[in-house]
Amino acid sequence: MTRTEKPAKSPERWSDLAARMGSAAAMVVVGLFGIWMGGYWFHLLVALICGVMVWELVGMLRPGVAKAQLMLGSFTGGAVLAAVYLPVGFALPLLLAPGLVGFGYLERNRTIYVAFTVMILLAGFGMMQVRDDMGVGWMMWLVLVVVVTDVVGYFAGRAIGGPKFWPRVSPKKTWSGTAAGWIGAALVGLLFSTNTGVGLQLIGISIAISMASQMGDIAESGLKRKMGVKDSSNLIPGHGGLMDRFDGMLGAALFLLVIGQFIGFPPGVG
């Protein structure tokens, strides 16, 4: 390869950046609006996201069944929206119902469907609880940890490269990007701990949330690899589907929902 041919690889490496940035900007605007407004607006946004993700999930697990996709996606969105307005005792069976309905309908990959659907529903319910009970600030902390983990990991992985994290399942992910995501999350935790008075434990919690978001990303990558698809759908230019974009938030919100019951979150306040 000649000297003049070498630089051609660089533009190709970043060829999807413009589409990713444009779509990301639109998602940020919508997301910030929902978080700032809170209440029904945020609940409706989260319910819509959860419903679309299950719609994408069914499309991957059983292609060509548009009616089943629409039915199960709509049921999921409606269930998580209704659950947040009900007492917990009535909300819990409603959050599990879409998983059982889909289990009885699908002919294959039922366990995968149930696992991901329950994770989507509980994560959506958890995000609503964070916004309703803790306010804008802590919802922004959760979002920032996940976004910084993803963005810093993306750029560090592309710029630094190095050993792959799990090449068979996710060939683009590197250890450099993974570790950079932890560092970015730690900085977010440090920023919030010094401005909220909750203590430096938040740094460790932020790193754990970052790891949980990466686990959500890995789980979805494994699902796509098993089903032989590149993206969960083609709804978002440069990003694929909503599940591709919110897989990290699923892991993070579900993890926070669980650990919040044991550590008294926020640390030193709750």
C-alpha positions in Angstrom: 0.0 0.0 0.0 1.4 3.4 -0.9 1.6 6.4 1.3 -1.2 8.2 -0.5 -3.5 5.2 0.0 -3.1 5.0 3.8 -5.3 8.0 4.8 -8.3 6.6 3.0 -8.9 4.3 6.0 -9.5 7.2 8.4 -12.7 8.6 6.8 -14.1 5.1 6.6 -13.5 4.7 10.3 -15.7 7.7 11.1 -18.1 7.4 8.1 -21.2 6.9 10.4 -20.3 9.8 12.7 -22.5 12.5 10.9 -25.6 10.3 11.0 -25.0 9.3 14.6 -24.5 12.9 15.7 -27.6 14.1 14.0 -29.8 11.4 15.4 -28.2 11.7 18.8 -29.0 15.5 18.9 -32.6 14.8 18.1 -32.8 12.1 20.8 -31.2 14.5 23.3 -33.7 17.2 22.6 -36.7 14.8 23.1 -35.1 13.2 26.1 -34.3 16.5 27.9 -37.8 17.7 27.2 -39.3 14.6 28.8 -37.0 14.7 31.8 -37.6 18.4 32.4 -41.3 18.2 32.1 -41.6 15.0 34.2 -45.0 13.7 35.2 -47.2 12.4 32.5 -44.9 13.7 29.7 -42.0 11.6 31.0 -44.2 8.6 31.7 -45.6 8.7 28.2 -42.1 9.0 26.7 -40.7 6.0 28.7 -43.8 4.0 27.9 -43.4 4.7 24.2 -39.7 3.7 24.3 -40.5 0.5 26.1 -43.3 -0.4 23.7 -41.1 0.2 20.6 -38.3 -1.8 22.1 -40.6 -4.8 22.6 -41.9 -4.2 19.0 -38.3 -4.5 17.8 -37.6 -7.5 20.0 -40.5 -9.5 18.6 -39.4 -8.5 15.1 -36.0 -10.0 15.7 -37.3 -13.2 17.4 -40.1 -13.9 15.0 -39.8 -11.9 11.7 -42.8 -11.3 9.5 -45.5 -11.2 12.2 -46.4 -7.5 12.1 -49.7 -8.0 14.1 -47.9 -9.7 17.0 -45.2 -7.0 17.0 -47.8 -4.3 17.3 -49.9 -6.1 19.8 -47.1 -7.0 22.2 -45.4 -3.6 21.8 -48.6 -1.7 22.5 -49.4 -4.0 25.4 -46.0 -3.4 26.9 -46.2 0.4 26.6 -49.7 0.5 28.0 -48.7 -1.8 30.9 -45.7 0.2 32.1 -47.7 3.5 31.7 -50.6 2.1 33.8 -48.2 0.5 36.4 -46.7 3.8 37.5 -50.2 5.1 38.5 -51.2 2.0 40.5 -50.2 0.8 43.9 -47.2 -1.4 43.8 -49.2 -4.5 44.6 -51.3 -4.0 41.5 -48.4 -2.8 39.4 -46.2 -5.9 39.7 -48.5 -8.4 37.9 -49.1 -5.8 35.2 -45.4 -5.5 34.6 -45.1 -9.2 34.2 -48.2 -9.8 32.0 -46.6 -8.8 28.6 -43.9 -11.4 29.1 -46.4 -14.2 29.8 -48.7 -13.2 26.9 -45.8 -13.2 24.5 -44.5 -16.5 25.9 -47.8 -18.1 25.1 -47.9 -16.6 21.6 -44.3 -17.1 20.3 -43.3 -20.5 18.9 -39.6 -20.1 19.4 -37.1 -18.1 21.5 -39.7 -17.8 24.3 -37.2 -17.6 27.1 -35.3 -14.8 25.4 -38.5 -12.9 24.9 -39.5 -13.2 28.5 -36.1 -12.2 29.9 -35.8 -9.1 27.7 -39.4 -8.0 28.0 -39.3 -8.2 31.8 -36.0 -6.3 31.8 -37.5 -3.6 29.6 -40.6 -3.2 31.7 -38.8 -3.1 35.1 -36.1 -0.7 33.7 -38.9 1.6 32.4 -40.7 1.5 35.7 -37.4 2.2 37.5 -36.7 5.3 35.4 -40.1 6.6 36.1 -39.5 6.0 39.8 -36.2 7.9 39.7 -37.7 10.9 38.0 -40.8 10.9 40.2 -39.2 10.3 43.6 -35.7 11.9 43.2 -36.3 14.7 40.7 -34.6 16.0 37.6 -31.1 16.1 39.0 -30.8 12.4 39.8 -32.5 11.4 36.5 -29.9 13.5 34.7 -27.1 11.8 36.7 -28.4 8.4 35.6 -28.7 9.5 31.9 -25.3 11.2 32.0 -23.5 8.1 33.4 -25.0 6.0 30.6 -24.4 8.5 27.8 -20.8 9.4 28.9 -20.0 5.7 29.2 -21.2 5.2 25.6 -19.8 8.3 24.1 -16.4 8.2 25.8 -16.1 4.5 25.1 -17.0 5.0 21.4 -14.4 7.7 20.8 -11.7 6.1 22.9 -12.3 2.7 21.3 -12.1 4.3 17.8 -9.1 6.5 18.6 -7.0 4.1 20.7 -8.1 0.7 19.5 -6.3 -2.3 21.0 -7.6 -5.7 22.2 -11.2 -6.5 21.6 -13.6 -6.9 24.5 -15.6 -9.8 23.0 -14.8 -10.0 19.3 -17.1 -13.0 18.6 -20.2 -11.1 19.8 -19.3 -7.4 19.5 -16.3 -7.0 17.2 -16.1 -3.2 17.5 -15.9 -3.0 21.3 -12.4 -2.7 22.8 -11.0 -2.9 26.3 -9.7 0.7 25.8 -13.3 1.9 25.1 -14.7 -0.1 28.0 -12.2 1.2 30.5 -12.6 4.8 29.2 -16.3 4.5 29.8 -15.7 3.6 33.5 -13.4 6.7 33.8 -16.0 8.9 32.3 -18.7 7.6 34.6 -16.3 8.1 37.6 -15.9 11.8 36.6 -19.7 12.2 36.4 -20.0 10.6 39.9 -17.3 13.0 41.2 -19.1 16.0 39.7 -22.4 15.1 41.3 -20.9 14.1 44.6 -19.2 17.5 45.1 -22.3 19.4 44.1 -24.9 17.4 46.0 -23.1 16.5 49.3 -23.9 12.8 49.0 -20.3 11.6 49.5 -17.6 10.0 47.3 -19.4 6.7 47.4 -21.3 8.0 44.4 -18.1 7.6 42.3 -18.1 3.8 42.9 -21.9 3.6 42.3 -21.4 5.5 39.0 -18.8 3.1 37.9 -21.1 0.2 38.8 -23.9 1.8 36.9 -21.5 2.2 33.9 -20.7 -1.5 34.1 -24.4 -2.4 34.3 -25.0 -0.3 31.2 -22.2 -2.1 29.4 -23.8 -5.4 30.4 -27.1 -4.3 28.9 -25.2 -3.4 25.7 -23.4 -6.8 25.6 -26.7 -8.7 26.3 -28.3 -7.0 23.3 -25.3 -7.6 21.1 -25.4 -11.3 22.0 -29.1 -11.3 21.1 -28.5 -9.7 17.7 -25.6 -12.1 17.0 -27.8 -15.1 17.9 -30.6 -13.9 15.6 -28.3 -12.9 12.8 -29.2 -9.3 12.6 -27.0 -6.1 12.6 -29.5 -3.8 14.3 -32.7 -4.2 16.2 -34.5 -2.1 13.6 -33.7 0.8 11.2 -35.7 3.5 13.0 -32.8 5.7 13.9 -30.2 6.7 11.2 -26.7 5.8 12.4 -27.9 4.0 15.5 -30.3 1.2 14.3 -33.2 0.9 16.6 -34.3 2.2 20.0 -33.1 -1.1 21.5 -29.7 -0.4 20.1 -29.6 3.0 21.7 -31.3 2.3 25.0 -29.7 -1.2 25.8 -27.3 0.5 28.1 -30.1 2.4 29.9 -31.9 -0.9 30.4 -29.0 -2.4 32.3 -28.3 0.8 34.3 -31.9 1.5 35.3 -32.6 -2.1 36.2 -29.4 -2.3 38.3 -30.3 1.0 40.1 -33.8 -0.3 40.8 -32.4 -3.4 42.5 -29.5 -1.8 44.4 -31.6 1.2 45.5 -33.5 -1.2 47.8 -30.3 -2.1 49.6 -27.9 0.8 49.8 -30.4 3.7 50.5 -29.9 5.7 47.3 -28.7 8.4 47.0 -25.9 7.5 49.5 -26.0 9.6 52.6 -29.4 11.1 51.7 -31.9 8.2 51.1 
